[in-house]
Amino acid sequence: MQARLPEPDADERAHSDRLLQLLHELIARHGPLPFSQYMERCLYAPGLGYYSAGRMKFGAAGDFVTAPELGDVFAHCVAKAVLPTLAALGAEADFLELGGGSGAFAAAVLQAFAADGHVPRRYLMLEPSADLRERQRARIEAQLPAELAARVQWLERPPEEDWHGVLFANEVIDALPATRFVMRGHEVHEEYVALGDDGSLRRIDRPADTLVSGAVRHLERSLGTAFPDGYRSEVLPQLPYWMDAVTGSLRSGLSLFVDYGYVRREYYLPERSDGTLMAHYRHHVHDDPLWLPGMNDLTASVDFTALAEACSHAGGEIAGYWSQAQFLLGAGLPEVFARKQAQAVDMRAQLRLANEVKRLTLPEAMGERFQAMLVAKALPELHLPAGLLAADRRDRL
């Protein structure tokens, strides 16, 4: 596996070694770490985790490309989907983005809002990484007029005061630390990370605690069948509590989640018997989360049925569910494409635009792999484009 990956440079190895030292100390002091805790430290350990260090993550120079990095078509379609709600909520409506990435989405969607005459009162960016906050700030100040850039405020934790508006999360749920489980003798076991005799990291299984066991048994009841012995996958027992934390202060509005994943019956198919855990390194995907910790983006696909359950638990009502292609088309992609094509300065720009739309919508690219879910909260009337209402597939959840 490692032979197919690009060779890490000396700085990357040194950075990973520092995180490895921290992991070794934790395991030596407290014993094997649940995989979820290992994943949390690999992604978020201060100064050492993947999202906490200074290395470029997004775009061609990073490890993966998100929809906003392809261009601004995605952001303009999101704007068209949520603008009627922002307009209905009035001048006090805010927009909250969870995990702002490079800042590309914020810059593009604020320009789209301004073009349509409904700019939210505040554009809030919940970003715990100091490094990413600085990258986002630099991009927004460089690309937006001062009056638009001034509306952007950064948060390190969810808002505590009540607010109204739209919450947006693109590729956020997949980066929540996942619990790995496996069935042994019809009992639930949890995957841990331990130290081998030679000091290397290795994965082991231990009997699951009540929380993890209960979450897996809930899956079995929902699916109507028991997992067979040896079946290994992921679950997010913390998802309802996380959802309460991030949406608890939203009094009325919409939440839009876009991520790669499946409805539950497709996530836990018999043939997907080792789960969906992936590691991303320089645009290569591999299956060894213990390799070069701190330098890989570790992700697991989203169980959108679990996401719907968590949103309902937090007081939301599922307003729609689509593949990304269906969502973009229903939100007004043809109109956005036609307008941007007319603005393209030459054939090269037109070709870039066409390739952007293909990557966003083709089934083998992002179109079917990614899903979108809208959740309404305390809205007396649902304001959505007619195309989205017609394409809704929430019955699949």
Secondary structure, DSSP 8 states (H G I E B T S, - for coil): -GGGS----HHHHHHHHHHHHHHHHHHHHH-SEEHHHHHHHHHHSTTTSTTTSSS--BSTTSSB--HHHH-SHHHHHHHHHHHHHHHHH-TT-EEEEES-TTSHHHHHHHHHHHHHT---S-EEEE---HHHHHHHHHHHHHHS-HHHHTTEEEESS---S-EEEEEEEES-GGGS--EEEEEETTEEEEEEEEE-TTS-EEEEEEE--HHHHHHHHHHHHHHTS---TT-EEEE-TTHHHHHHHHHTTEEEEEEEEEEEEE-HHHHT-TT-TB---EEEETTEEES-TTSSTTSSEEE--EEHHHHHHHHHHTT-EEEEEEEHHHHHHHHTHHHHHHHHHHH--SHHHHHHHHHHHHHHH-IIIIITTEEEEEEEES-SS----HHHHHH--GGG-
